Amino acid sequence: MTNQLIQSLAGALLLLTVSNATHAEQINNMTVYKTPWCGCCEVWTKAMQDAGYVVEVKNIDNLLLTKRQSGVPAQLEACHTAVLGKYLIEGHLPLQAIDKLQSAKPNVRGIAVAGMPTGSLGMGYDPEARYDVVSFTHAKTERPEMFYEVGK
């Protein structure tokens, strides 16, 4: 099986996971798509597990196709993509933003922290760090909106 075929299958699985999610009160099952060698993704995944999430990890050498197929906007890409119920979680989001997502249940595709901000969860966590979490929709023409301000 070629690497591109494996990535295509992983992307299709990600789409099925997101589209088949149920509206449970609190969803605790999360799938994290990451590269096998990324240490900061391991730290973030461990933090999710420590917070009570049941995490399934899918190690993929190249996440670009997975991100494209799932609908992560290019300007919001980070080093890992997670699925929590019907939502995509892109990057080093803090637990508070994920808690807000679960309680507010907004009509969005997902939330993201673009890049790898210093001090974010998994990136040398610093409770004084300042960065933004944005939401994005299924529509490629809509601009991301502020969802949660960290450290402000």
N, C-alpha and C positions, 0 to 999 in steps of 0.2 A: 504494500500500500504506500503510495507516495505521500510525502509530507503535505503537499497541497490538498490531497484528498482527505487526509486526516484533519486538517484545519477546516475544510469545508464541512465535514461531518460534525466537528465540534461546534461550528457556527450554527448549523441546522439544529443541533441539540439545544444550544442556547436559546434559539428562537422558540422552539417547542416548550422549553421550560418556562420562559416568560409568558408565552401565550396561553399555556394551560394552567397557570397559577390560580388558586382559589382565593376567595376573599375571607380568609380566616381572621379572627379578631387580632391575633398576634402571630405572625409567621416567624418561626425560629429556624427553618431550614434554609441554608444559604449555599450556593455553589460559587466557588471562586475559580476563575480562569486566569492563570498566571504562567509565567515562564518558570522552568524548573530550577533556575539558578538565582532567582531574585530573593535576596535576604530580607529586604524591606517588606515584600509581600508576605513572607513567612511571618514576620512580626505582626503585621496587620491581621492576618488570618488567625494567629494565636490569640490576639486581643478579642476577636469576634467569638472565638471558642470560649475564652475566659468570661465573656459577657453572657454566655448561655446559648449562643447559636450553635446549631449542629451544622458543621461546615464540611462540604465535599469539595476537594481540591481537584481541578483538572489542569495538569501541567501540559502546556502547549509551547512549542519552540517559538512560534511566531503568532502573535495575537492580532495582527492587523486585520486579517480576514474575519476573525471572530467579532472584532469590534465593528467592522463595517456591516456585517450581516445582522448584528443585533441592533444597530441604530445609534451607536455612540458617535456624536459629532466629532470630527477630526480635531477641532480646536479645544476639545475637552478631554482628549485622551490622556491616560495616565498608565501606570505600569501593570495594573490588573483590573479586571472587570468581574463584578459579582452579580448574581441574580438572587433577589430576595422576593419571593412571591411574584407579582407581576412587574416588579421594578428592577431596573439596572442600577447598580452602584459602581461608579467609576472612580477609582483612585483611593487615596488615603483619607477617607471620610471619618470624622469623629463619631463616636457612639451617639452623641447628642443629636446629630443630624439624622442618623438612622432611626433613632427613637421618634423624632419629629415626623419623619416620613411615615412610620408605622401608625402614629396616632392621628395625623392629619389626613392620610390617604388621599393626597392630591391627584388630580387627573394629569399626570405627567408620565413620561417614559422612564425617567430616572433622575438621579442626582449625581453630581460629579464635583471632584476637586481636580482641576487640571494640573498636569505635571506632577511634581513631587515636592511640595512645599516643605522647607525645613521646619521642623517642630511639629509637623502633622503626625498622626498616629501611624507608626511604622517608620517614620523618618526622624528618629531621635526625639520622641514626644516631648513637647514643651507646652505646659498649660497656658503659657503667656503668648504663644505663637498667634499670629494674626493672618488669616486667609479666608477666602470665601468658598462657600458651597453653593453651586447653582443647580437649578432644575432645567431639564430639557424635555421636549415633547417628541411625538412621532413626526411632526411636520418639520422638514428641513429648512423651511423658510422662516420659522419662528426663532427668535433670539433666546438664548438661555436667560433665565430670570434668577435673581437673588433668592436663595432658599434659606440659608443660614449663615450668619457671620460669626466666625470663630475668633475669640479673643477680643471682641469689641464690646 
